[in-house]
Amino acid sequence: MTKKRRYDTTEFGLAHSMTAKITLHQALYK
């Protein structure tokens, strides 16, 4: 269970990081 939760957290963190980067780029190049 801990492994699954850890994997989910990493997956979510990665997606969130990518989204944040894209948002930052859009804000910079607006």
PQR file with spaces between the fields and no chain letter, atoms N, CA, C, O and H, PARSE charges and radii, in Angstrom:
ATOM       1  N    MET     1       0.838   -1.201    0.000 -0.4000 1.5000
ATOM       2  CA   MET     1       0.000    0.000    0.000 -0.0000 2.0000
ATOM       3  C    MET     1       0.881    1.263    0.000  0.5500 1.7000
ATOM       4  O    MET     1       0.622    2.216   -0.735 -0.5500 1.4000
ATOM       5  N    THR     2       1.907    1.246    0.824 -0.4000 1.5000
ATOM       6  CA   THR     2       2.787    2.411    0.873 -0.0000 2.0000
ATOM       7  C    THR     2       3.432    2.641   -0.486  0.5500 1.7000
ATOM       8  O    THR     2       3.563    3.776   -0.944 -0.5500 1.4000
ATOM       9  H    THR     2       2.118    0.472    1.421  0.4000 1.0000
ATOM      10  N    LYS     3       3.839    1.525   -1.134 -0.4000 1.5000
ATOM      11  CA   LYS     3       4.473    1.646   -2.445 -0.0000 2.0000
ATOM      12  C    LYS     3       3.506    2.277   -3.446  0.5500 1.7000
ATOM      13  O    LYS     3       3.870    3.162   -4.220 -0.5500 1.4000
ATOM      14  H    LYS     3       3.733    0.603   -0.763  0.4000 1.0000
ATOM      15  N    LYS     4       2.263    1.794   -3.406 -0.4000 1.5000
ATOM      16  CA   LYS     4       1.278    2.326   -4.359 -0.0000 2.0000
ATOM      17  C    LYS     4       1.057    3.818   -4.126  0.5500 1.7000
ATOM      18  O    LYS     4       1.042    4.624   -5.057 -0.5500 1.4000
ATOM      19  H    LYS     4       1.967    1.075   -2.777  0.4000 1.0000
ATOM      20  N    ARG     5       0.888    4.151   -2.864 -0.4000 1.5000
ATOM      21  CA   ARG     5       0.647    5.566   -2.527 -0.0000 2.0000
ATOM      22  C    ARG     5       1.862    6.411   -2.956  0.5500 1.7000
ATOM      23  O    ARG     5       1.711    7.513   -3.484 -0.5500 1.4000
ATOM      24  H    ARG     5       0.901    3.496   -2.107  0.4000 1.0000
ATOM      25  N    ARG     6       3.053    5.876   -2.718 -0.4000 1.5000
ATOM      26  CA   ARG     6       4.252    6.620   -3.075 -0.0000 2.0000
ATOM      27  C    ARG     6       4.299    6.833   -4.587  0.5500 1.7000
ATOM      28  O    ARG     6       4.649    7.911   -5.069 -0.5500 1.4000
ATOM      29  H    ARG     6       3.176    4.981   -2.288  0.4000 1.0000
ATOM      30  N    TYR     7       3.936    5.775   -5.328 -0.4000 1.5000
ATOM      31  CA   TYR     7       3.940    5.878   -6.787 -0.0000 2.0000
ATOM      32  C    TYR     7       2.923    6.925   -7.249  0.5500 1.7000
ATOM      33  O    TYR     7       3.203    7.746   -8.123 -0.5500 1.4000
ATOM      34  H    TYR     7       3.652    4.899   -4.936  0.4000 1.0000
ATOM      35  N    ASP     8       1.727    6.872   -6.634 -0.4000 1.5000
ATOM      36  CA   ASP     8       0.689    7.835   -7.007 -0.0000 2.0000
ATOM      37  C    ASP     8       1.155    9.263   -6.719  0.5500 1.7000
ATOM      38  O    ASP     8       0.950   10.167   -7.528 -0.5500 1.4000
ATOM      39  H    ASP     8       1.499    6.206   -5.924  0.4000 1.0000
ATOM      40  N    THR     9       1.775    9.451   -5.573 -0.4000 1.5000
ATOM      41  CA   THR     9       2.236   10.789   -5.206 -0.0000 2.0000
ATOM      42  C    THR     9       3.280   11.281   -6.199  0.5500 1.7000
ATOM      43  O    THR     9       3.257   12.440   -6.612 -0.5500 1.4000
ATOM      44  H    THR     9       1.941    8.716   -4.915  0.4000 1.0000
ATOM      45  N    THR    10       4.201   10.387   -6.581 -0.4000 1.5000
ATOM      46  CA   THR    10       5.235   10.776   -7.537 -0.0000 2.0000
ATOM      47  C    THR    10       4.601   11.131   -8.870  0.5500 1.7000
ATOM      48  O    THR    10       4.969   12.126   -9.495 -0.5500 1.4000
ATOM      49  H    THR    10       4.219    9.445   -6.245  0.4000 1.0000
ATOM      50  N    GLU    11       3.646   10.315   -9.306 -0.4000 1.5000
ATOM      51  CA   GLU    11       2.973   10.566  -10.587 -0.0000 2.0000
ATOM      52  C    GLU    11       2.264   11.918  -10.548  0.5500 1.7000
ATOM      53  O    GLU    11       2.357   12.706  -11.489 -0.5500 1.4000
ATOM      54  H    GLU    11       3.347    9.507   -8.799  0.4000 1.0000
ATOM      55  N    PHE    12       1.563   12.174   -9.459 -0.4000 1.5000
ATOM      56  CA   PHE    12       0.838   13.438   -9.323 -0.0000 2.0000
ATOM      57  C    PHE    12       1.821   14.610   -9.268  0.5500 1.7000
ATOM      58  O    PHE    12       1.601   15.647   -9.894 -0.5500 1.4000
ATOM      59  H    PHE    12       1.488   11.534   -8.694  0.4000 1.0000
ATOM      60  N    GLY    13       2.897   14.433   -8.517 -0.4000 1.5000
ATOM      61  CA   GLY    13       3.888   15.494   -8.397 -0.0000 2.0000
ATOM      62  C    GLY    13       4.506   15.825   -9.745  0.5500 1.7000
ATOM      63  O    GLY    13       4.718   16.994  -10.067 -0.5500 1.4000
ATOM      64  H    GLY    13       3.076   13.591   -8.008  0.4000 1.0000
ATOM      65  N    LEU    14       4.795   14.791  -10.533 -0.4000 1.5000
ATOM      66  CA   LEU    14       5.396   14.991  -11.851 -0.0000 2.0000
ATOM      67  C    LEU    14       4.437   15.759  -12.748  0.5500 1.7000
ATOM      68  O    LEU    14       4.826   16.719  -13.413 -0.5500 1.4000
ATOM      69  H    LEU    14       4.622   13.842  -10.271  0.4000 1.0000
ATOM      70  N    ALA    15       3.185   15.328  -12.759 -0.4000 1.5000
ATOM      71  CA   ALA    15       2.187   16.001  -13.603 -0.0000 2.0000
ATOM      72  C    ALA    15       2.011   17.446  -13.150  0.5500 1.7000
ATOM      73  O    ALA    15       1.923   18.354  -13.977 -0.5500 1.4000
ATOM      74  H    ALA    15       2.870   14.548  -12.219  0.4000 1.0000
ATOM      75  N    HIS    16       1.960   17.656  -11.845 -0.4000 1.5000
ATOM      76  CA   HIS    16       1.780   19.003  -11.304 -0.0000 2.0000
ATOM      77  C    HIS    16       2.974   19.881  -11.678  0.5500 1.7000
ATOM      78  O    HIS    16       2.804   21.051  -12.019 -0.5500 1.4000
ATOM      79  H    HIS    16       2.032   16.919  -11.173  0.4000 1.0000
ATOM      80  N    SER    17       4.183   19.314  -11.613 -0.4000 1.5000
ATOM      81  CA   SER    17       5.390   20.068  -11.942 -0.0000 2.0000
ATOM      82  C    SER    17       5.349   20.494  -13.408  0.5500 1.7000
ATOM      83  O    SER    17       5.668   21.634  -13.745 -0.5500 1.4000
ATOM      84  H    SER    17       4.321   18.363  -11.335  0.4000 1.0000
ATOM      85  N    MET    18       4.949   19.558  -14.274 -0.4000 1.5000
ATOM      86  CA   MET    18       4.872   19.872  -15.705 -0.0000 2.0000
ATOM      87  C    MET    18       3.850   20.969  -15.953  0.5500 1.7000
ATOM      88  O    MET    18       4.100   21.904  -16.713 -0.5500 1.4000
ATOM      89  H    MET    18       4.690   18.632  -13.999  0.4000 1.0000
ATOM      90  N    THR    19       2.702   20.848  -15.309 -0.4000 1.5000
ATOM      91  CA   THR    19       1.651   21.857  -15.491 -0.0000 2.0000
ATOM      92  C    THR    19       2.142   23.218  -15.011  0.5500 1.7000
ATOM      93  O    THR    19       1.890   24.239  -15.652 -0.5500 1.4000
ATOM      94  H    THR    19       2.499   20.088  -14.691  0.4000 1.0000
ATOM      95  N    ALA    20       2.833   23.226  -13.898 -0.4000 1.5000
ATOM      96  CA   ALA    20       3.338   24.486  -13.347 -0.0000 2.0000
ATOM      97  C    ALA    20       4.351   25.098  -14.308  0.5500 1.7000
ATOM      98  O    ALA    20       4.351   26.311  -14.518 -0.5500 1.4000
ATOM      99  H    ALA    20       3.038   22.397  -13.378  0.4000 1.0000
ATOM     100  N    LYS    21       5.212   24.273  -14.890 -0.4000 1.5000
ATOM     101  CA   LYS    21       6.220   24.770  -15.837 -0.0000 2.0000
ATOM     102  C    LYS    21       5.549   25.379  -17.057  0.5500 1.7000
ATOM     103  O    LYS    21       5.928   26.457  -17.515 -0.5500 1.4000
ATOM     104  H    LYS    21       5.213   23.288  -14.719  0.4000 1.0000
ATOM     105  N    ILE    22       4.536   24.669  -17.584 -0.4000 1.5000
ATOM     106  CA   ILE    22       3.827   25.174  -18.767 -0.0000 2.0000
ATOM     107  C    ILE    22       3.151   26.500  -18.442  0.5500 1.7000
ATOM     108  O    ILE    22       3.206   27.446  -19.228 -0.5500 1.4000
ATOM     109  H    ILE    22       4.229   23.794  -17.211  0.4000 1.0000
ATOM     110  N    THR    23       2.515   26.558  -17.276 -0.4000 1.5000
ATOM     111  CA   THR    23       1.837   27.792  -16.876 -0.0000 2.0000
ATOM     112  C    THR    23       2.849   28.924  -16.738  0.5500 1.7000
ATOM     113  O    THR    23       2.586   30.053  -17.151 -0.5500 1.4000
ATOM     114  H    THR    23       2.471   25.789  -16.637  0.4000 1.0000
ATOM     115  N    LEU    24       3.987   28.624  -16.167 -0.4000 1.5000
ATOM     116  CA   LEU    24       5.019   29.640  -15.981 -0.0000 2.0000
ATOM     117  C    LEU    24       5.501   30.158  -17.331  0.5500 1.7000
ATOM     118  O    LEU    24       5.647   31.366  -17.517 -0.5500 1.4000
ATOM     119  H    LEU    24       4.201   27.707  -15.832  0.4000 1.0000
ATOM     120  N    HIS    25       5.747   29.254  -18.268 -0.4000 1.5000
ATOM     121  CA   HIS    25       6.198   29.648  -19.603 -0.0000 2.0000
ATOM     122  C    HIS    25       5.154   30.524  -20.285  0.5500 1.7000
ATOM     123  O    HIS    25       5.485   31.541  -20.893 -0.5500 1.4000
ATOM     124  H    HIS    25       5.628   28.273  -18.117  0.4000 1.0000
ATOM     125  N    GLN    26       3.887   30.118  -20.177 -0.4000 1.5000
ATOM     126  CA   GLN    26       2.810   30.889  -20.810 -0.0000 2.0000
ATOM     127  C    GLN    26       2.765   32.297  -20.218  0.5500 1.7000
ATOM     128  O    GLN    26       2.578   33.277  -20.940 -0.5500 1.4000
ATOM     129  H    GLN    26       3.618   29.291  -19.683  0.4000 1.0000
ATOM     130  N    ALA    27       2.936   32.387  -18.909 -0.4000 1.5000
ATOM     131  CA   ALA    27       2.894   33.692  -18.248 -0.0000 2.0000
ATOM     132  C    ALA    27       4.093   34.539  -18.677  0.5500 1.7000
ATOM     133  O    ALA    27       3.978   35.755  -18.829 -0.5500 1.4000
ATOM     134  H    ALA    27       3.087   31.591  -18.323  0.4000 1.0000
ATOM     135  N    LEU    28       5.231   33.896  -18.867 -0.4000 1.5000
ATOM     136  CA   LEU    28       6.445   34.620  -19.242 -0.0000 2.0000
ATOM     137  C    LEU    28       6.363   35.139  -20.671  0.5500 1.7000
ATOM     138  O    LEU    28       6.771   36.266  -20.956 -0.5500 1.4000
ATOM     139  H    LEU    28       5.325   32.908  -18.744  0.4000 1.0000
ATOM     140  N    TYR    29       5.834   34.311  -21.567 -0.4000 1.5000
ATOM     141  CA   TYR    29       5.815   34.676  -22.987 -0.0000 2.0000
ATOM     142  C    TYR    29       4.512   35.349  -23.399  0.5500 1.7000
ATOM     143  O    TYR    29       4.238   35.487  -24.592 -0.5500 1.4000
ATOM     144  H    TYR    29       5.503   33.396  -21.335  0.4000 1.0000
ATOM     145  N    LYS    30       3.702   35.772  -22.422 -0.4000 1.5000
ATOM     146  CA   LYS    30       2.429   36.401  -22.773 -0.0000 2.0000
ATOM     147  C    LYS    30       2.694   37.847  -23.181  0.5500 1.7000
ATOM     148  O    LYS    30       1.760   38.574  -23.519 -0.5500 1.4000
ATOM     149  H    LYS    30       3.924   35.660  -21.454  0.4000 1.0000
